[in-house]
């Protein structure tokens, strides 16, 4: 078998070259008659063969040093395979980080004896205070405040080959306990748009509100219609027109969305996920960032009957559906935190604690838990409101879940009645547990046939019992 040499895309037959060389030598030994035609031909042929041989040998000679020849069938050694390319793998890949906290990253470098990496945040070695910093060992320190955009890229670059790297995405989440005052006006309150233009009628209350919450049905793309009695004229186009979302961001007020995770009309869950995703995307497409998602009573949602529809879920089924909702939303919006609202005393303290524990066992660590108290049901059932508030507050603290209470009225037909009932309820909460970790001023009072109670503005007219006035006066009670 011929011995062959690979050089780039050329393959030379070394034995053939050797034969050619021998043929030249034989021809050179022939002695034609001097001056004959044969002599001239031989000299010309010899000259051409010498030139060809010189070219052939000029290629073969350096190859003897640079290339290992494979002699097929003659016991030659195979060429070693090319080295594998260096690769970098960062872990974790998609993760939230609360402001002011730390998070450890690791980088696995393959196919190199040099496994060191250089850590970057948003392309800057070591990061900075605005986006967060990272140490040489991969310890990321989140920024002190939420950022826009709400995610950062943590990058590990191979020191052996700086063209090789891997990236993780970090969602910067708010410090939930510091968001202690929430405001959610009634859906169809007539002056809802005036909270944003002009905004000077609630300057004091606005400085105290940390989270402004919209209902998902208000800000969806109309594939879930909101009837007039519920939403009035306050829908996505009107909110966009007054630049509600960008205004809140400019004021430093976080945006929340209340969305259903389990509802009798959507037992499969995915339509509700789609509504929530749509609402978040609509807010963000119009200048805002949704940092909070409050689930609208999924525990009871699996049991209630609405318009003849009922999921007939067990607690385990409702919890599984809720876990699916949370997992899907956090996968899409890693910078949001998700918590739960549940009714009392429809559920006892023991049931609510079992619900929270079950969610935890399914991998759902609630970012907050808000209690929706029905004072009329408390009175009719003789429930121990003070004792139960204390028990739930203690349980949530033990679970490191910020506990909040909705401070509102449910069945009033005037602004003054709403204000009076909410102030009295605030005093009861204060006497039971002091100031809760979150005070939620949220109205969904539709007793008039339209969800428009109370009016929102102004905050400082003693003759008008507005929602923003309620915020200021109730907080004065809680802060005493």
N, C-alpha and C positions, 0 to 999 in steps of 0.2 A: 504493500500500500504506500502511496505517496505521502511524504511528510509535507504538511501544509502550514503556512504561517498567516495569521490574521493581522492585518494592519489597516485600522480604520474600516473602510468598506471594501478594501482590496484583499484578495486571497491569492498568495503566490505559491506555486508548486516548486518546492525546493529541489526535489529530485529531477524535475524537468530542467530546471536551470543548470543543474550539475551536468546533465547529459549534453546540454547545449554547449557548455564550456568544453567538454571533452571533444565534441565535434569540431570546435574551432581549433583545438590543439592538434588534432589529426590532420586537418586541412593545412595547418601551418607547416607540418612536417613534409608535405608533398613538395617535390622538386621539379617543377615544370621547366621546359626548355627556355633558357633566357631569351627574352625578346619575343617570345611566341604570344599568340592570342590567348592561349591558356594561362600564361603567366599574368597577363593583364586582368583577365577575368578573376583569377584567384586572388590577386592583390585587392581588386575592388570588393569581391565577396568577403575577403578577410577583414577589410576595413569596416564594412557594414556590421559584420559579426562582432568585431571588437567593440564597436560603439554600443551595440545592443547588450553585449555582455557587461560592459562598464555600467550601463544604466541598471541592469539587473542586480549586479553586485553592490551598487551604491545603495540599493534598497535593502538587500539582504544583510549587509554587514552591520548596520546599527541595530537591526531587529534582533540580532543574536544577543545583544545586551539588554534591550528594552522589553522584549516579548518572549514569553515562554511558549515554545512550539509544542503542539499536540501531535504526537506521532501515532496515528491511528493504527492499532494492531501491533505497535512496537513497544508498549509499556510506558508511554509518555504520561506525565502528570496532568490532570485537568486544571484549567484556569480557575482560580478562586472566584466565588461570586462577588459582585460589587457590595460594598457595605450598605446596610439598611439605613434609610434616612432617619435623622433625629426627629423625635416627636415629643410634644409636651401635653400633659393632661392635668387640668386644674380641677380641684374639688373643694367645695360644692360648686355647681354650675349656675344655679338659679336660686337665689336666697334673699329673704328680707333682712334688713338690719335697722333696728330702731336708732334714732338719733342719739348720739352720745354713747353708744355701746361699741363693743369690739366683736370681731368675728375672725376665726382662724381659717386660713386657706392653706392648702397643700398643693404642691406641683410635682408630678411624677415625670421625670425625663427618661425616655427610652433610647437605646442604641447609642449611648455615649458614656464614656467613663467620667465625664464632667457633668454632674447632675445639678449644678448650681443654676439658679434663675435670678433674673432681675425683675422685681415686682413694680408694676405701674398702676396708676389709677387714671382712667381716661387718657391714656397715652403719656402720662407724666410720671417719670420714675419717682417712687416714693409718695406720689399724690400731693395734695395740698389741703388746707383747712376747709376750703369751699366744698370739695367733693369727697373729702376723707383722705386719710393718710394710711400708708401700709409699710410695715417694717421689712427688714431683709429676710425675716423668717416667715413672712406671709400673714402677719397679724394686722387686720384691717381695723381702723378706728373710724367709725361713721362721723359725719359732720354734726355739729351741735344743733343745727336747725334743718328742717326739710328743705329740699332743693327743687329747682325746676330747670330741666326735666327731672323727674323723680327717680331715675335710675342712673347708676354709674357702672363702668366697665373696669373690672379688676383683671389685669393681664400679667401672665408669667412669661418672660422672654428667656429662652435658652442662652446661657453664656457661652456655650460651645458653638452655637450657630444662631445669631440674633435674627435670622429670618424665620426661625421656628418659635411659635408661641401658642398660647391658648388663653381663652377669655371666659370669665364668669360675669354674670349680670347680678347686680345688687340693687334691690328696691329699698329706698330710704323711707322708712315709715315713721310716723309721728310718735312722740312720747305720749301715750294715751292718758295717763293720769293728769297731765297738765292741761288736757282739753276738758275742763271741768264744767263748762257752760255750753249747752246746745240750744239752738233755736230752730223750730220748724213751724212756720205759720200755717194756719188752716189753708187747705187747698185753694178755696175759692174766695178767700178774704179780698174784699174789693180793692184795697190799697196795696196789695202784694207788690206790684211793680214799683210803687213809690218808695219801697225800701232801698231801691238802687238809683232812682232818679226822681226828685233830688234826695240825697241821703242824709241831709243835715237834720232831719227830724228825730233821729235816734242815735246821736253821737255817743252818748254815755253808754247806752245799752250795747251798741255795736262794739265799743272798746272792751266790753266784758265777754261778749260771745266769742267762743273759740271754734265752734263748729256750726255751720249753717246747713241744715238738712232739707233736701228736696225729696219728694216722693217719685219713685221710678216711673209711675204712670204719668206724672207731669212732664217728664223730660224724655220720654221715649219717642220714637219716630212715627207715632200714630198707628202702628199695627196693633196696639192694644188701646182702643179708644177710651178716652176719659170723658164720661158724660158731663153735661153742663152743671148738673146739681152737685157734682163732686169737684170738678176742677174750675168751673166758671170759665173765665177767659185767661187763666194763668196756665199756659202751656208752653212748650218749648219755643215756638216762634216769638211769643211775647217776652219770654225771659232773655232770649238772644237779642231782641230789639233794645232792651234796656241794659244790655251788657252785664247781666247779673253775675255770670261766672267769672269774667275777668275782673269785675269790681271786687268780688270777694277775695280773689287772689291778691289784688293790689292792696287790700286792707289787711292782709295777713290772716284772714279767716279761712279755716279749712272747710272743704265741701264734703258733705256726707250725702249718701243716697239710702233711702229706706226701700227695700225690695223684698218681695215674697220669695221664699225658698220652698215652701210646701203650702199649697192652696187647694181647696176642694175642686176648683175648676181646672186645675192643671196637676194632676197626680203624678204624671210621668217626670215632672221636674225640668226637663230640658227647655220647654217654652219659657219657664220662669227665669232660667239661666240666660236665655236669649234677651229677655226684657231687661235684665240687669246689665248685661254686656252693652246693649244698645244705649241704655241711659248713661253709663259711664263714658262711652265713646262720644255721645252727643255733647256732654259737658266739656270733654276735653277738646273736641273739635271747635268749640266756641270760647276758648280762652281760659278754661278752668282745669283743675286737677282734682279728681275724686280720691280722697285719702281714707274715707270711712264708708263702709257698707254696713247698715244695720238691718238684720233679717227681721222681717215682720212676722213674729210669732209662729215659727214653723212647728213647734210642739203642738199647739192647739190647731194649727192649720191642717194637720193630718186627721183630725177628729171632727171638725166642724162640718155642718151641712150648710151649703150656700146655693140658693136657686135650685134646690133639689139634688145637688151634687155632693158627694161625700167620698173621700178616699178610703175611709174605714181603716186607717193605718194604726198599727200598734206603735208604741213609743219607739221600739227598735226600728220599725220601717221608716218612721218620720226622721229618726236620727240618721239613718243611712242616706236618705234623700238629702238631708241637710249637709251631711259630710260631702256628698257629691257636689252640691252647690258651692260649698266653700272651696273645695279642691279645684274646681273648674275656674272660679273667679280669681283665686290667688295665682293660678297658673297663667292667667292672662294679664293680671294687674298685680304684680308682685309687691308693689309699693303701697297697696291698700291694706287696711286692717279690717277685719270682719268680726262683728259681735252680734248679740241676740237680744231681742225684746220678747218678753213673755208676760202673760196676764196673771194677775193675782186679785182675789183669792180663788179664781177658777181652778188653779193648781195650788196645792199645798206646798209648804216649804220643802217637805220630804220629796215630793214629786219633782219640784224644780231642781233640787240638788241631785236627784237621780238622773234627770235629763242632762244636766251639765256634765256629770261624771260619765254618762254614756257617750256623749259627744267626745269627751277627752279620750276615752278608750278607742274611739274611731279615728284618732289623730287630729281632732279639731280642738285647738286651744283658743277659746274665745278671747278676743281682744278686749271685750267689755260685756257686761250683762246689765240690761236696763229693765226695770220692773214697771209694768203698766198696771197701776192700781185702780180698781173700780170701787170708789168709796161707797156707792149705793149697795153693792154686793157685800162689801165688808160689813155694813150696818145690818143687812138682812140675814147674813149667816153668822153674825157674832164673832167673826174672825179676830184674832189677836194681832192687830196691825202692828203695834209697837214691838211686841215680842217677835213677830215674824220678820219684821224689818231688821231687827238686831241679829236674828239667826242667819238670815240670808247675807247680810253685810259681813258677818264673821266668816261664813263659809266662803264667800267670794275672796275675801282677803287672804284666807288660807290657801286658796287656789291661785292667788296672784292675778285675779280678774277684777279690774276696776268695776265697782258697783254704782249704778245710777238709778234715779227714780224720776219718772215723768211727773211733772208738777203742772196739773191742768184740771179741767172740769170736762165732764163728758156729755151732760144732757141739759145744758142751759140754753135759753133762747134770747139772752141779751148779753152785751159786753159787760155790764155791771155785775150780773149774776156770775158770769164766768170768772171775772176778776176776784170777786168775793170768795167763791168756792175754792179757787186755786190758792189764795192767800191762806185760808183756813187749813187746807191740806198741807201747805208748806210748813205751817206751824206744827202740825202733828208729826211730820217727818223730822223736823228739827228737834222736837222733844224726844223722839225715839232714838235717833242715831246721830244727831248733830247735822252738820252739812255733809251730804253724800259726796262721794268722789265725783259724781257727775249729776248736775241738775239740768234736766231736759225740759225746756219750755216748748211743748209740742201740742198743737191743737188738731183734732180731727172731729170737732163737734159739728154735727149735722142736724141738730135738733130742730132747726128752723125749716128743714127740708132742703137746705143748701149748706154746704160745708164752708161757712163764711164767718164763724164766730171764734175769737173776737176780731175787731179791727186792729191793725198793727200800729198805727201812728196817730198822733205824736206821742212822745214818751213823757212829756212834761206838762201836760194840761190836766189840772186836777179835776176837770169836769168830764174828761174822756178816759174811759177804762180800757186802755189799749194794751196790746200784748207786750209792747216794749216797755210800757210803764210797769206792767206786772213783773217783767224781768228785773228791773231796777229795785222794786219794792220787795220782791221775794228774796232777792240776794241780800238786801239789807237785813232781813230777818235771819237768814242762814249765817251771815257773817258776824252776827252779834256774839 
